[in-house]
């Protein structure tokens, strides 16, 4: 890493750490407003960290075309699994024990997407477990 960039990053980290320590010290007193600032600061740091991670991941993808190709292929496979899960989803109305229909699910759209999420997770679980077992059996044979 460049020496000047390392110094700049060290200064930025020091400033963020001092701000965090100040907000933490203010929140120990039990003041709700100080606690809100502390939580807001934590959320700000989380959003900044997530944004930096996404930006650098995208930059890395665009620098390496082979990696971009693999990533797009993986996203395509996940999209196909999502379409299969959506096709398997029922999307019917949700009723309680007495048979009364919940108003939120009357149109079925919300219920369809919730059911899609459940099927999607189930398909990925089955595929992951099958690949895990396959790898375990393959290693036992060797």
Biotite code that builds the C-alpha atoms (Angstrom):
import biotite.structure as struc

atoms = struc.array([
    struc.Atom([0.000, 0.000, 0.000], chain_id="A", res_id=1, res_name="UNK", atom_name="CA", element="C"),
    struc.Atom([1.163, 3.518, -0.722], chain_id="A", res_id=2, res_name="UNK", atom_name="CA", element="C"),
    struc.Atom([2.774, 5.186, 2.322], chain_id="A", res_id=3, res_name="UNK", atom_name="CA", element="C"),
    struc.Atom([0.784, 8.417, 2.015], chain_id="A", res_id=4, res_name="UNK", atom_name="CA", element="C"),
    struc.Atom([-2.477, 6.494, 1.566], chain_id="A", res_id=5, res_name="UNK", atom_name="CA", element="C"),
    struc.Atom([-1.638, 4.468, 4.667], chain_id="A", res_id=6, res_name="UNK", atom_name="CA", element="C"),
    struc.Atom([-1.133, 7.667, 6.676], chain_id="A", res_id=7, res_name="UNK", atom_name="CA", element="C"),
    struc.Atom([-4.426, 9.131, 5.420], chain_id="A", res_id=8, res_name="UNK", atom_name="CA", element="C"),
    struc.Atom([-6.308, 5.958, 6.311], chain_id="A", res_id=9, res_name="UNK", atom_name="CA", element="C"),
    struc.Atom([-4.713, 5.910, 9.771], chain_id="A", res_id=10, res_name="UNK", atom_name="CA", element="C"),
    struc.Atom([-5.826, 9.501, 10.398], chain_id="A", res_id=11, res_name="UNK", atom_name="CA", element="C"),
    struc.Atom([-9.379, 8.769, 9.190], chain_id="A", res_id=12, res_name="UNK", atom_name="CA", element="C"),
    struc.Atom([-9.581, 5.689, 11.429], chain_id="A", res_id=13, res_name="UNK", atom_name="CA", element="C"),
    struc.Atom([-8.278, 7.716, 14.379], chain_id="A", res_id=14, res_name="UNK", atom_name="CA", element="C"),
    struc.Atom([-10.911, 10.437, 13.840], chain_id="A", res_id=15, res_name="UNK", atom_name="CA", element="C"),
    struc.Atom([-13.698, 7.844, 13.570], chain_id="A", res_id=16, res_name="UNK", atom_name="CA", element="C"),
    struc.Atom([-12.458, 6.084, 16.711], chain_id="A", res_id=17, res_name="UNK", atom_name="CA", element="C"),
    struc.Atom([-12.364, 9.351, 18.680], chain_id="A", res_id=18, res_name="UNK", atom_name="CA", element="C"),
    struc.Atom([-15.907, 10.208, 17.536], chain_id="A", res_id=19, res_name="UNK", atom_name="CA", element="C"),
    struc.Atom([-17.067, 6.739, 18.555], chain_id="A", res_id=20, res_name="UNK", atom_name="CA", element="C"),
    struc.Atom([-15.439, 7.084, 21.965], chain_id="A", res_id=21, res_name="UNK", atom_name="CA", element="C"),
    struc.Atom([-17.097, 10.488, 22.492], chain_id="A", res_id=22, res_name="UNK", atom_name="CA", element="C"),
    struc.Atom([-20.535, 9.157, 21.556], chain_id="A", res_id=23, res_name="UNK", atom_name="CA", element="C"),
    struc.Atom([-19.991, 6.109, 23.755], chain_id="A", res_id=24, res_name="UNK", atom_name="CA", element="C"),
    struc.Atom([-18.994, 8.306, 26.703], chain_id="A", res_id=25, res_name="UNK", atom_name="CA", element="C"),
    struc.Atom([-22.115, 10.406, 26.191], chain_id="A", res_id=26, res_name="UNK", atom_name="CA", element="C"),
    struc.Atom([-24.335, 7.329, 26.043], chain_id="A", res_id=27, res_name="UNK", atom_name="CA", element="C"),
    struc.Atom([-23.019, 5.898, 29.334], chain_id="A", res_id=28, res_name="UNK", atom_name="CA", element="C"),
    struc.Atom([-24.775, 8.725, 31.186], chain_id="A", res_id=29, res_name="UNK", atom_name="CA", element="C"),
    struc.Atom([-28.114, 7.268, 30.099], chain_id="A", res_id=30, res_name="UNK", atom_name="CA", element="C"),
    struc.Atom([-29.256, 10.270, 28.114], chain_id="A", res_id=31, res_name="UNK", atom_name="CA", element="C"),
    struc.Atom([-31.613, 9.091, 25.385], chain_id="A", res_id=32, res_name="UNK", atom_name="CA", element="C"),
    struc.Atom([-30.518, 11.784, 22.939], chain_id="A", res_id=33, res_name="UNK", atom_name="CA", element="C"),
    struc.Atom([-26.879, 10.752, 23.317], chain_id="A", res_id=34, res_name="UNK", atom_name="CA", element="C"),
    struc.Atom([-27.825, 7.111, 22.784], chain_id="A", res_id=35, res_name="UNK", atom_name="CA", element="C"),
    struc.Atom([-29.682, 8.106, 19.609], chain_id="A", res_id=36, res_name="UNK", atom_name="CA", element="C"),
    struc.Atom([-26.569, 9.864, 18.325], chain_id="A", res_id=37, res_name="UNK", atom_name="CA", element="C"),
    struc.Atom([-24.481, 6.802, 19.150], chain_id="A", res_id=38, res_name="UNK", atom_name="CA", element="C"),
    struc.Atom([-26.860, 4.500, 17.284], chain_id="A", res_id=39, res_name="UNK", atom_name="CA", element="C"),
    struc.Atom([-27.021, 6.956, 14.391], chain_id="A", res_id=40, res_name="UNK", atom_name="CA", element="C"),
    struc.Atom([-23.233, 7.060, 14.242], chain_id="A", res_id=41, res_name="UNK", atom_name="CA", element="C"),
    struc.Atom([-23.084, 3.257, 14.255], chain_id="A", res_id=42, res_name="UNK", atom_name="CA", element="C"),
    struc.Atom([-25.621, 3.113, 11.424], chain_id="A", res_id=43, res_name="UNK", atom_name="CA", element="C"),
    struc.Atom([-23.645, 5.715, 9.485], chain_id="A", res_id=44, res_name="UNK", atom_name="CA", element="C"),
    struc.Atom([-20.469, 3.632, 9.854], chain_id="A", res_id=45, res_name="UNK", atom_name="CA", element="C"),
    struc.Atom([-22.352, 0.498, 8.800], chain_id="A", res_id=46, res_name="UNK", atom_name="CA", element="C"),
    struc.Atom([-23.724, 2.183, 5.673], chain_id="A", res_id=47, res_name="UNK", atom_name="CA", element="C"),
    struc.Atom([-20.303, 3.629, 4.781], chain_id="A", res_id=48, res_name="UNK", atom_name="CA", element="C"),
    struc.Atom([-18.597, 0.259, 5.294], chain_id="A", res_id=49, res_name="UNK", atom_name="CA", element="C"),
    struc.Atom([-21.210, -1.551, 3.201], chain_id="A", res_id=50, res_name="UNK", atom_name="CA", element="C"),
    struc.Atom([-20.937, 1.075, 0.475], chain_id="A", res_id=51, res_name="UNK", atom_name="CA", element="C"),
    struc.Atom([-17.152, 0.818, 0.379], chain_id="A", res_id=52, res_name="UNK", atom_name="CA", element="C"),
    struc.Atom([-17.362, -2.980, 0.224], chain_id="A", res_id=53, res_name="UNK", atom_name="CA", element="C"),
    struc.Atom([-19.807, -2.855, -2.686], chain_id="A", res_id=54, res_name="UNK", atom_name="CA", element="C"),
    struc.Atom([-17.809, -0.235, -4.603], chain_id="A", res_id=55, res_name="UNK", atom_name="CA", element="C"),
    struc.Atom([-14.508, -2.076, -4.274], chain_id="A", res_id=56, res_name="UNK", atom_name="CA", element="C"),
    struc.Atom([-16.146, -5.403, -5.133], chain_id="A", res_id=57, res_name="UNK", atom_name="CA", element="C"),
    struc.Atom([-17.584, -3.872, -8.313], chain_id="A", res_id=58, res_name="UNK", atom_name="CA", element="C"),
    struc.Atom([-14.228, -2.315, -9.182], chain_id="A", res_id=59, res_name="UNK", atom_name="CA", element="C"),
    struc.Atom([-12.561, -5.698, -8.719], chain_id="A", res_id=60, res_name="UNK", atom_name="CA", element="C"),
    struc.Atom([-15.176, -7.322, -10.976], chain_id="A", res_id=61, res_name="UNK", atom_name="CA", element="C"),
    struc.Atom([-14.623, -4.817, -13.743], chain_id="A", res_id=62, res_name="UNK", atom_name="CA", element="C"),
    struc.Atom([-10.830, -5.177, -13.519], chain_id="A", res_id=63, res_name="UNK", atom_name="CA", element="C"),
    struc.Atom([-11.028, -8.953, -13.997], chain_id="A", res_id=64, res_name="UNK", atom_name="CA", element="C"),
    struc.Atom([-13.352, -9.952, -16.865], chain_id="A", res_id=65, res_name="UNK", atom_name="CA", element="C"),
    struc.Atom([-13.099, -13.681, -16.079], chain_id="A", res_id=66, res_name="UNK", atom_name="CA", element="C"),
    struc.Atom([-14.348, -13.011, -12.552], chain_id="A", res_id=67, res_name="UNK", atom_name="CA", element="C"),
    struc.Atom([-17.155, -10.843, -13.939], chain_id="A", res_id=68, res_name="UNK", atom_name="CA", element="C"),
    struc.Atom([-18.199, -13.678, -16.257], chain_id="A", res_id=69, res_name="UNK", atom_name="CA", element="C"),
    struc.Atom([-18.331, -16.168, -13.361], chain_id="A", res_id=70, res_name="UNK", atom_name="CA", element="C"),
    struc.Atom([-20.286, -13.713, -11.220], chain_id="A", res_id=71, res_name="UNK", atom_name="CA", element="C"),
    struc.Atom([-22.853, -13.052, -13.948], chain_id="A", res_id=72, res_name="UNK", atom_name="CA", element="C"),
    struc.Atom([-23.214, -16.790, -14.545], chain_id="A", res_id=73, res_name="UNK", atom_name="CA", element="C"),
    struc.Atom([-23.812, -17.359, -10.818], chain_id="A", res_id=74, res_name="UNK", atom_name="CA", element="C"),
    struc.Atom([-26.388, -14.566, -10.702], chain_id="A", res_id=75, res_name="UNK", atom_name="CA", element="C"),
    struc.Atom([-28.103, -16.125, -13.727], chain_id="A", res_id=76, res_name="UNK", atom_name="CA", element="C"),
    struc.Atom([-28.313, -19.491, -11.963], chain_id="A", res_id=77, res_name="UNK", atom_name="CA", element="C"),
    struc.Atom([-29.779, -17.797, -8.877], chain_id="A", res_id=78, res_name="UNK", atom_name="CA", element="C"),
    struc.Atom([-32.317, -16.007, -11.101], chain_id="A", res_id=79, res_name="UNK", atom_name="CA", element="C"),
    struc.Atom([-33.353, -19.342, -12.643], chain_id="A", res_id=80, res_name="UNK", atom_name="CA", element="C"),
    struc.Atom([-33.794, -20.814, -9.161], chain_id="A", res_id=81, res_name="UNK", atom_name="CA", element="C"),
    struc.Atom([-35.908, -17.768, -8.229], chain_id="A", res_id=82, res_name="UNK", atom_name="CA", element="C"),
    struc.Atom([-38.146, -18.308, -11.271], chain_id="A", res_id=83, res_name="UNK", atom_name="CA", element="C"),
    struc.Atom([-38.556, -21.977, -10.316], chain_id="A", res_id=84, res_name="UNK", atom_name="CA", element="C"),
    struc.Atom([-39.404, -20.992, -6.733], chain_id="A", res_id=85, res_name="UNK", atom_name="CA", element="C"),
    struc.Atom([-41.931, -18.432, -7.972], chain_id="A", res_id=86, res_name="UNK", atom_name="CA", element="C"),
    struc.Atom([-43.557, -21.083, -10.162], chain_id="A", res_id=87, res_name="UNK", atom_name="CA", element="C"),
    struc.Atom([-43.796, -23.463, -7.200], chain_id="A", res_id=88, res_name="UNK", atom_name="CA", element="C"),
    struc.Atom([-45.263, -20.809, -4.871], chain_id="A", res_id=89, res_name="UNK", atom_name="CA", element="C"),
    struc.Atom([-48.950, -21.127, -4.094], chain_id="A", res_id=90, res_name="UNK", atom_name="CA", element="C"),
    struc.Atom([-49.819, -17.524, -3.263], chain_id="A", res_id=91, res_name="UNK", atom_name="CA", element="C"),
    struc.Atom([-53.196, -18.399, -1.780], chain_id="A", res_id=92, res_name="UNK", atom_name="CA", element="C"),
    struc.Atom([-54.891, -16.398, 0.899], chain_id="A", res_id=93, res_name="UNK", atom_name="CA", element="C"),
    struc.Atom([-53.812, -16.926, 4.492], chain_id="A", res_id=94, res_name="UNK", atom_name="CA", element="C"),
    struc.Atom([-56.457, -17.867, 7.045], chain_id="A", res_id=95, res_name="UNK", atom_name="CA", element="C"),
    struc.Atom([-56.374, -18.181, 10.800], chain_id="A", res_id=96, res_name="UNK", atom_name="CA", element="C"),
    struc.Atom([-57.573, -21.187, 12.818], chain_id="A", res_id=97, res_name="UNK", atom_name="CA", element="C"),
    struc.Atom([-61.233, -20.185, 12.501], chain_id="A", res_id=98, res_name="UNK", atom_name="CA", element="C"),
    struc.Atom([-61.027, -19.795, 8.722], chain_id="A", res_id=99, res_name="UNK", atom_name="CA", element="C"),
    struc.Atom([-61.079, -15.979, 8.711], chain_id="A", res_id=100, res_name="UNK", atom_name="CA", element="C"),
    struc.Atom([-59.026, -14.495, 5.839], chain_id="A", res_id=101, res_name="UNK", atom_name="CA", element="C"),
    struc.Atom([-56.304, -12.047, 6.791], chain_id="A", res_id=102, res_name="UNK", atom_name="CA", element="C"),
    struc.Atom([-56.878, -8.728, 5.029], chain_id="A", res_id=103, res_name="UNK", atom_name="CA", element="C"),
    struc.Atom([-53.195, -8.255, 4.235], chain_id="A", res_id=104, res_name="UNK", atom_name="CA", element="C"),
    struc.Atom([-53.078, -11.403, 2.115], chain_id="A", res_id=105, res_name="UNK", atom_name="CA", element="C"),
    struc.Atom([-56.438, -11.070, 0.366], chain_id="A", res_id=106, res_name="UNK", atom_name="CA", element="C"),
    struc.Atom([-54.885, -10.131, -2.958], chain_id="A", res_id=107, res_name="UNK", atom_name="CA", element="C"),
    struc.Atom([-52.264, -12.892, -2.729], chain_id="A", res_id=108, res_name="UNK", atom_name="CA", element="C"),
    struc.Atom([-49.253, -10.895, -3.959], chain_id="A", res_id=109, res_name="UNK", atom_name="CA", element="C"),
    struc.Atom([-47.581, -10.699, -0.555], chain_id="A", res_id=110, res_name="UNK", atom_name="CA", element="C"),
    struc.Atom([-48.369, -14.326, 0.148], chain_id="A", res_id=111, res_name="UNK", atom_name="CA", element="C"),
    struc.Atom([-46.961, -15.346, -3.243], chain_id="A", res_id=112, res_name="UNK", atom_name="CA", element="C"),
    struc.Atom([-43.622, -13.625, -2.588], chain_id="A", res_id=113, res_name="UNK", atom_name="CA", element="C"),
    struc.Atom([-43.380, -15.002, 0.951], chain_id="A", res_id=114, res_name="UNK", atom_name="CA", element="C"),
    struc.Atom([-44.045, -18.477, -0.405], chain_id="A", res_id=115, res_name="UNK", atom_name="CA", element="C"),
    struc.Atom([-41.458, -17.832, -3.133], chain_id="A", res_id=116, res_name="UNK", atom_name="CA", element="C"),
    struc.Atom([-38.884, -16.940, -0.476], chain_id="A", res_id=117, res_name="UNK", atom_name="CA", element="C"),
    struc.Atom([-39.635, -20.127, 1.421], chain_id="A", res_id=118, res_name="UNK", atom_name="CA", element="C"),
    struc.Atom([-39.325, -22.279, -1.715], chain_id="A", res_id=119, res_name="UNK", atom_name="CA", element="C"),
    struc.Atom([-36.152, -20.414, -2.752], chain_id="A", res_id=120, res_name="UNK", atom_name="CA", element="C"),
    struc.Atom([-34.548, -21.094, 0.628], chain_id="A", res_id=121, res_name="UNK", atom_name="CA", element="C"),
    struc.Atom([-35.647, -24.718, 0.538], chain_id="A", res_id=122, res_name="UNK", atom_name="CA", element="C"),
    struc.Atom([-34.229, -25.282, -2.967], chain_id="A", res_id=123, res_name="UNK", atom_name="CA", element="C"),
    struc.Atom([-30.900, -23.684, -2.003], chain_id="A", res_id=124, res_name="UNK", atom_name="CA", element="C"),
    struc.Atom([-30.814, -25.766, 1.192], chain_id="A", res_id=125, res_name="UNK", atom_name="CA", element="C"),
    struc.Atom([-31.380, -29.008, -0.706], chain_id="A", res_id=126, res_name="UNK", atom_name="CA", element="C"),
    struc.Atom([-28.790, -28.147, -3.358], chain_id="A", res_id=127, res_name="UNK", atom_name="CA", element="C"),
    struc.Atom([-26.254, -27.096, -0.709], chain_id="A", res_id=128, res_name="UNK", atom_name="CA", element="C"),
    struc.Atom([-26.819, -30.244, 1.347], chain_id="A", res_id=129, res_name="UNK", atom_name="CA", element="C"),
    struc.Atom([-26.539, -32.438, -1.750], chain_id="A", res_id=130, res_name="UNK", atom_name="CA", element="C"),
    struc.Atom([-23.252, -30.798, -2.776], chain_id="A", res_id=131, res_name="UNK", atom_name="CA", element="C"),
    struc.Atom([-21.952, -31.135, 0.786], chain_id="A", res_id=132, res_name="UNK", atom_name="CA", element="C"),
    struc.Atom([-22.805, -34.840, 0.860], chain_id="A", res_id=133, res_name="UNK", atom_name="CA", element="C"),
    struc.Atom([-21.328, -35.347, -2.613], chain_id="A", res_id=134, res_name="UNK", atom_name="CA", element="C"),
    struc.Atom([-18.059, -33.742, -1.535], chain_id="A", res_id=135, res_name="UNK", atom_name="CA", element="C"),
    struc.Atom([-17.995, -35.825, 1.648], chain_id="A", res_id=136, res_name="UNK", atom_name="CA", element="C"),
    struc.Atom([-18.573, -39.091, -0.241], chain_id="A", res_id=137, res_name="UNK", atom_name="CA", element="C"),
    struc.Atom([-16.016, -38.129, -2.893], chain_id="A", res_id=138, res_name="UNK", atom_name="CA", element="C"),
    struc.Atom([-13.393, -37.477, -0.204], chain_id="A", res_id=139, res_name="UNK", atom_name="CA", element="C"),
    struc.Atom([-14.212, -40.779, 1.529], chain_id="A", res_id=140, res_name="UNK", atom_name="CA", element="C"),
    struc.Atom([-13.665, -42.688, -1.711], chain_id="A", res_id=141, res_name="UNK", atom_name="CA", element="C"),
    struc.Atom([-10.210, -41.167, -2.223], chain_id="A", res_id=142, res_name="UNK", atom_name="CA", element="C"),
])
